[in-house]
Amino acid sequence: MASIAARKALLEARIEQQRIDVLVDAERWRHATQKIDALYHAAKRWKAPIYGFAGVFAWQSLRRPKGFRQFAGRAFGLVMMARRLRRLIK
């Protein structure tokens, strides 16, 4: 009987430690994904205006494909230049 009680106490201690580990890991996960969650909620909040701007750009690209390609190329170049500058600054 004593060994059964000791095994039961050992198992309960292991289960309790696993619960604590799960809670700690969940908190670490929440902290690690906090920026991603904030970005997701911001995008969700601005969903309708983003759809509107995307629609306008799509419409413009159908009307004048060459102008849209030039705009896209300039925007892409600007983004790549900003990334390179940021890397050089660091």
Backbone hydrogen bonds, N-H to C=O, Kabsch-Sander energy under -0.5 kcal/mol:
donor,donor_aa,acceptor,acceptor_aa,energy
5,A,1,M,-2.1
6,A,2,A,-2.3
7,R,3,S,-2.6
8,K,4,I,-2.4
9,A,5,A,-2.4
10,L,6,A,-2.4
11,L,7,R,-2.7
12,E,8,K,-2.6
13,A,9,A,-2.2
14,R,10,L,-2.3
15,I,11,L,-2.6
16,E,12,E,-2.3
17,Q,13,A,-2.3
18,Q,14,R,-2.3
19,R,15,I,-2.2
20,I,16,E,-2.1
21,D,17,Q,-2.5
22,V,18,Q,-2.4
23,L,19,R,-2.3
24,V,20,I,-2.5
25,D,21,D,-2.6
26,A,22,V,-2.4
27,E,23,L,-2.0
28,R,24,V,-2.3
29,W,25,D,-2.4
30,R,26,A,-2.4
31,H,27,E,-2.3
32,A,28,R,-2.6
33,T,29,W,-2.1
34,Q,31,H,-0.8
37,D,33,T,-2.5
38,A,34,Q,-2.2
39,L,35,K,-2.4
40,Y,36,I,-2.4
41,H,37,D,-2.5
42,A,38,A,-2.1
43,A,39,L,-2.5
44,K,40,Y,-2.3
45,R,41,H,-1.9
46,W,42,A,-1.8
47,K,44,K,-1.0
50,I,46,W,-2.2
51,Y,47,K,-2.5
52,G,48,A,-2.2
53,F,49,P,-2.8
54,A,50,I,-2.6
55,G,51,Y,-2.3
56,V,52,G,-2.3
57,F,53,F,-2.6
58,A,54,A,-2.5
59,W,55,G,-2.6
60,Q,56,V,-2.7
61,S,57,F,-2.4
62,L,58,A,-1.6
63,R,59,W,-2.0
64,R,60,Q,-3.1
68,F,64,R,-1.9
69,R,65,P,-2.3
70,Q,66,K,-2.2
71,F,67,G,-2.4
72,A,68,F,-2.9
73,G,69,R,-2.5
74,R,70,Q,-2.4
75,A,71,F,-2.7
76,F,72,A,-2.6
77,G,73,G,-2.4
78,L,74,R,-2.4
79,V,75,A,-2.4
80,M,76,F,-2.5
81,M,77,G,-2.3
82,A,78,L,-2.3
83,R,79,V,-2.3
84,R,80,M,-2.2
85,L,81,M,-2.6
86,R,82,A,-2.4
87,R,83,R,-2.1
88,L,84,R,-2.4
89,I,85,L,-2.3
90,K,86,R,-1.8
